[in-house]
């Protein structure tokens, strides 16, 4: 009887060959993952080098140094709140506050849903004078996203911001006002479409 002929390529399909291929794939994937982690770790240094090469880093550093060197000055902050017959009783806990430019300011707004149903709202900020808004650097604000209030819920919501030291000298009083607009249930509306972007 003639011996069975082994088909060409059968050796490649053997368990040892498959195991070797699997090890190669694992090694390659680990190399890609290690390279990605090294790239992520090097990004801050690469970004800084790019900014220094283009001059952007020096400009940014000079602007921050100039702003920090400015003296702090007293400013009066006034807070206001409005709602458009949407069942939300909305008011600031503090209506006036004496601060200095460069200080971190914490204020709280109180919202009460007077309805027996859920209300979804979006707060929109406005400023007086209007151009003062460019000098209010918000760190945290309920206006960044839509808020959902359960029936008869009462909630206190913080606003944290810094009043930039570059605020023009002629501005001694800044008014920060919020208006809550009701958002129809089921609709998705970004804060950017209803209000200004984060400062």
Secondary structure, DSSP 4 states (H G I P E B T S, - for coil): -PPPPPPTTTGGGSHHHHHHHHHHHHHHHHHHHHHHHHHHHHHHHHHHHHHHHHTHHHHHHHHHHHHHHSPP-EEEEEEEEEE-SSSEEEEES-SEEEEETT-EEEEEEEEEE-SSS-EEEEEEEEEESGGGGGGEEEEEEGGGS-EEE-TT-EEEEEEEEEE-TTS-TT--EEEEEEEEEE--TT----HHHHSPPP-
